[in-house]
């Protein structure tokens, strides 16, 4: 693998569908092109990844999205990723997302609808769970919403609050995290229109608004975020397809531009990216364009730290495409791709 000073991308995949684990790729600075440099195959189905920064350097974390879910950690401060201890059970089923919050690793467990808190040791490795927050609720879609399905867990921009997006119950739940005890305390919840099936949310760079992407209903719900009170208030809805979608669709990932002018949403089924324009306050979202994602079934969409290009992890075509973003219009244009079987997520370090 390349030296530690080279920017790298880490790409999760589904090993149960032909993926090879976590693919490591070098990032070409000028073009954003990816070149594979290695593979980490320590856990099955490392579908979602995140990077945390510890006293000993950057650490890569991966869920193992299996019935008996777990998380794994890797020291990526050197040229070759090194496992930090053995994978640790999350005491939940099928974890789909994870975040580092105040010295803890949190996972959203889709199968069991729960959120798990795991304290992090000094070397960045996760320890046994200190809390598992079980939730309840359901929605009108009997096939997808028979019970709670936590799909995402993340901190708000201030770091004071933890939000969990529950696809099964049509809710966003808000918690506070006690960093000494490693336990979550409920602060409230926001109910969305029944059948929305919220999957992920993304914050406006000002921290004043959040955008919740519906997986079962192709919409973006615009919400005001009250940092002081930890309250999320829906104030509007923007359809991803104003004239209606041509086929069954499954939106996956929202991304907000660093300047707060654009919102992008990846949509599986149509295999597209919808571009929405945001007003100066971040309270109005209007779809302005729909472009191909460059592959099939974009499970994840991320913005490069430079803010100049998007990367789509296309699960069914087995590749990661990168798209250059027009800074004036926000419209992305495909620039290249890297073959990655069953690709599911992308992070940079």
C-alpha positions in Angstrom: 0.0 0.0 0.0 1.0 3.6 -0.5 2.7 5.7 2.2 0.8 7.3 5.0 1.1 10.8 3.5 -1.0 9.8 0.5 -4.8 10.4 0.9 -6.7 7.2 0.9 -10.3 6.1 0.3 -11.7 3.2 2.2 -14.6 1.4 0.5 -17.0 -0.9 2.3 -18.7 -3.8 0.6 -21.0 -6.8 1.1 -18.9 -10.0 1.2 -22.2 -12.0 1.1 -22.8 -10.6 -2.4 -19.3 -10.9 -3.8 -17.5 -8.1 -2.1 -13.9 -8.5 -1.0 -14.2 -6.6 2.3 -12.8 -3.1 2.7 -11.0 -2.0 -0.4 -8.2 0.6 0.1 -7.5 3.1 -2.7 -5.1 5.9 -3.2 -6.7 9.3 -4.2 -5.1 11.2 -7.0 -5.0 14.8 -5.8 -5.7 16.7 -9.0 -8.5 14.5 -10.5 -9.8 12.5 -7.5 -9.2 9.3 -9.4 -9.0 6.1 -7.2 -6.4 3.4 -7.6 -6.8 0.2 -5.5 -3.8 -0.5 -3.2 -5.1 -3.3 -1.0 -7.9 -5.1 0.8 -8.9 -5.6 4.4 -10.9 -8.8 4.8 -11.1 -9.2 8.6 -14.9 -9.1 9.0 -17.9 -10.2 6.9 -20.1 -7.5 5.3 -18.3 -4.4 6.3 -21.1 -2.3 4.8 -20.5 1.1 6.5 -17.3 2.8 7.6 -16.3 5.9 9.5 -13.0 7.4 10.6 -12.3 8.7 14.1 -9.3 10.7 15.3 -7.7 9.5 18.5 -4.6 10.4 20.5 -2.7 7.8 18.6 -3.9 8.9 15.2 -6.8 8.1 12.8 -8.8 4.9 13.3 -11.0 3.3 10.7 -14.2 1.7 12.1 -16.5 -0.8 10.2 -19.8 -2.4 11.0 -20.2 -6.1 10.2 -23.8 -6.0 9.0 -24.7 -9.6 10.0 -27.4 -11.1 12.2 -25.1 -11.1 15.1 -23.6 -7.6 14.4 -20.2 -6.4 15.4 -17.7 -3.6 14.8 -14.1 -3.7 14.0 -11.3 -1.0 14.3 -8.1 -0.5 12.3 -5.2 1.8 13.0 -4.6 3.6 9.7 -1.8 6.0 10.9 0.8 3.9 9.0 1.0 2.7 5.4 -0.8 -0.6 6.2 -4.1 -0.7 8.2 -3.6 -2.7 11.4 -6.5 -4.4 13.3 -7.0 -3.0 16.8 -8.0 -6.0 18.8 -10.8 -8.4 17.8 -14.2 -7.4 16.5 -16.7 -6.5 19.3 -20.4 -7.5 19.4 -22.9 -4.7 19.3 -25.6 -6.8 20.9 -27.9 -5.9 18.0 -28.8 -7.2 14.6 -27.6 -6.0 11.3 -25.8 -2.7 12.2 -26.0 -0.4 9.2 -24.3 2.9 10.4 -21.9 4.1 13.0 -20.4 7.3 14.3 -17.8 8.4 16.8 -19.3 10.6 19.6 -17.4 12.0 22.6 -15.1 9.0 23.1 -17.6 6.4 22.1 -18.6 4.4 19.0 -22.4 4.3 18.3 -24.1 1.9 16.0 -27.5 1.9 14.4 -28.8 -1.6 14.3 -31.3 -2.0 11.6 -32.5 -5.5 12.3 -33.2 -5.0 16.0 -34.1 -1.3 15.7 -31.7 -0.5 18.5 -28.7 1.9 19.1 -25.6 0.6 20.8 -22.9 2.6 22.7 -19.4 1.2 22.9 -16.7 3.0 24.9 -13.4 3.5 23.0 -10.1 2.6 24.7 -7.0 4.7 24.6 -5.8 3.0 21.4 -9.1 3.7 19.7 -10.4 0.2 19.9 -14.0 -0.4 21.0 -14.8 -2.1 24.3 -17.9 -4.0 25.3 -21.2 -2.2 25.0 -22.0 0.2 27.8 -25.6 0.8 26.6 -28.1 -0.7 24.1 -31.1 1.6 23.6 -34.1 -0.5 22.4 -36.8 1.3 20.6 -40.4 0.6 19.6 -42.8 1.6 16.8 -44.0 0.7 13.3 -45.3 2.2 10.2 -47.9 1.5 7.5 -45.6 -0.4 5.1 -46.0 -3.9 6.5 -43.1 -5.3 4.5 -40.6 -2.7 5.7 -42.1 -1.1 8.8 -43.4 -4.0 11.0 -41.1 -2.8 13.8 -38.3 -0.2 14.5 -35.4 -0.1 12.1 -32.6 2.3 13.2 -30.7 3.1 10.0 -28.4 6.0 11.1 -27.0 7.4 14.3 -24.9 10.6 14.3 -24.0 13.6 16.4 -25.4 17.0 15.7 -22.9 19.7 14.7 -22.4 20.9 18.2 -21.7 17.4 19.5 -24.2 17.9 22.3 -26.9 15.6 20.9 -27.2 12.2 19.2 -29.8 11.6 16.5 -31.1 8.3 15.4 -33.1 7.9 12.2 -35.7 5.1 12.4 -37.0 3.9 9.1 -39.4 1.4 10.6 -41.2 3.9 12.9 -41.1 7.1 10.8 -39.2 8.9 13.5 -36.0 10.7 14.3 -35.0 10.1 17.9 -32.9 12.6 19.9 -30.7 11.6 22.8 -28.0 13.0 25.1 -24.9 10.9 25.8 -23.4 10.8 29.2 -19.7 10.4 28.4 -18.8 9.2 31.9 -21.3 6.4 32.0 -21.5 5.7 28.3 -25.3 5.8 28.3 -28.0 7.5 26.2 -30.9 9.5 27.7 -33.9 10.2 25.5 -34.5 13.9 24.9 -37.5 13.6 22.5 -38.4 12.4 19.1 -39.7 13.8 15.8 -42.5 12.0 14.0 -42.6 12.2 10.2 -45.4 11.5 7.8 -46.4 7.8 8.1 -44.8 5.7 5.3 -41.9 8.1 4.8 -39.4 5.5 5.9 -36.6 8.0 6.8 -33.2 6.6 6.1 -30.5 9.2 6.7 -30.2 12.9 7.5 -27.6 15.6 6.8 -27.1 18.9 8.5 -26.8 22.3 6.9 -23.2 23.7 7.5 -24.7 26.5 9.7 -26.2 23.8 12.0 -29.6 25.5 11.9 -31.3 22.9 9.6 -31.3 19.2 8.8 -32.5 17.3 5.8 -34.1 13.9 6.3 -34.2 11.6 3.2 -37.1 9.3 2.9 -36.3 5.8 1.5 -39.9 4.6 1.1 -41.2 8.0 -0.1 -38.8 9.9 -2.4 -38.8 13.2 -0.5 -36.5 15.4 1.5 -38.0 16.7 4.7 -36.6 20.1 5.7 -36.3 20.5 9.5 -35.2 23.3 11.8 -32.7 22.2 14.4 -32.7 23.9 17.8 -29.2 23.2 19.2 -30.0 24.6 22.7 -33.1 22.4 23.2 -32.2 19.4 21.0 -35.4 19.7 19.0 -35.9 18.8 15.4 -39.0 20.5 13.7 -40.2 19.6 10.2 -41.0 22.8 8.2 -41.3 21.6 4.6 -41.0 18.8 2.1 -39.3 18.7 -1.3 -40.0 15.8 -3.8 -37.0 14.3 -5.5 -39.1 13.8 -8.6 -41.6 16.7 -9.1 -43.1 15.0 -12.1 -43.1 11.6 -10.4 -40.6 8.8 -10.6 -40.8 6.3 -13.5 -40.0 3.2 -11.4 -39.9 1.9 -7.9 -37.2 4.0 -6.2 -35.2 3.8 -3.0 -33.4 7.0 -2.0 -30.2 6.3 0.0 -27.9 9.2 0.9 -28.2 12.9 1.3 -25.2 15.3 1.1 -25.1 19.0 1.7 -22.5 21.3 0.0 -20.0 23.1 2.3 -21.4 26.5 1.2 -25.0 25.4 2.0 -26.2 26.1 -1.5 -26.9 22.6 -2.7 -28.2 19.3 -1.5 -27.6 16.0 -3.4 -29.6 12.8 -2.9 -28.7 9.4 -4.4 -31.6 7.4 -5.6 -31.5 3.6 -6.2 -33.9 2.3 -8.9 -33.5 5.2 -11.2 -29.7 5.2 -10.4 -29.6 8.9 -10.3 -28.5 11.9 -8.2 -31.1 14.6 -7.6 -29.7 18.1 -7.2 -31.6 20.5 -5.0 -31.0 24.2 -4.6 -31.1 25.5 -1.0 -32.1 29.1 -0.1 -29.8 31.4 1.9 -31.4 30.4 5.2 -31.4 26.7 4.3 -35.1 26.4 4.8 -36.3 25.9 1.2 -35.1 23.1 -1.0 -36.0 23.0 -4.7 -35.1 20.2 -7.1 -33.2 21.6 -10.1 -31.7 18.6 -11.9 -31.4 14.8 -12.0 -28.3 13.2 -13.4 -27.0 9.6 -13.7 -24.9 8.3 -10.8 -22.6 6.5 -13.2 -23.5 3.0 -12.1 -26.4 0.9 -10.6 -27.9 1.0 -7.1 -26.0 3.9 -5.5 -26.1 2.8 -1.8 -23.9 5.6 -0.6 -23.0 9.1 -1.8 -20.2 11.2 -0.2 -18.5 14.5 -0.8 -14.7 14.6 -1.0 -13.3 16.9 1.7 -12.3 19.4 -0.9 -16.0 19.9 -1.7 -15.3 19.6 -5.5 -16.5 16.1 -6.3 -18.9 13.4 -5.2 -18.3 9.6 -4.9 -21.1 7.1 -5.4 -20.8 3.5 -4.1 -22.8 1.6 -6.7 -23.7 -1.8 -5.2 -25.2 -3.6 -8.1 -22.8 -2.5 -10.8 -19.9 -3.1 -8.5 -18.0 0.2 -8.7 -17.3 3.5 -7.2 -17.8 6.5 -9.5 -16.5 10.0 -9.0 -18.3 13.0 -10.3 -16.9 16.5 -10.7 -19.3 19.2 -9.3 -20.0 22.4 -11.2 -19.5 25.0 -8.4 -22.1 27.4 -9.9 -25.0 25.0 -10.5 -24.1 22.1 -8.2 -24.6 19.7 -11.1 -22.2 16.7 -11.0 -20.6 15.1 -14.1 -19.1 11.6 -14.1 -15.3 11.7 -14.3 -14.3 8.0 -13.7 -14.8 4.8 -11.8 -13.1 2.0 -9.9 -14.4 -1.6 -9.9 -15.4 -2.6 -6.4 -17.8 -5.6 -6.2 -20.9 -5.0 -4.0 -19.6 -1.5 -3.0 -21.6 0.0 -0.2 -19.8 3.0 1.4 -16.8 5.3 1.0 -14.8 7.4 3.5 -11.5 9.3 3.2 -8.5 9.7 5.4 
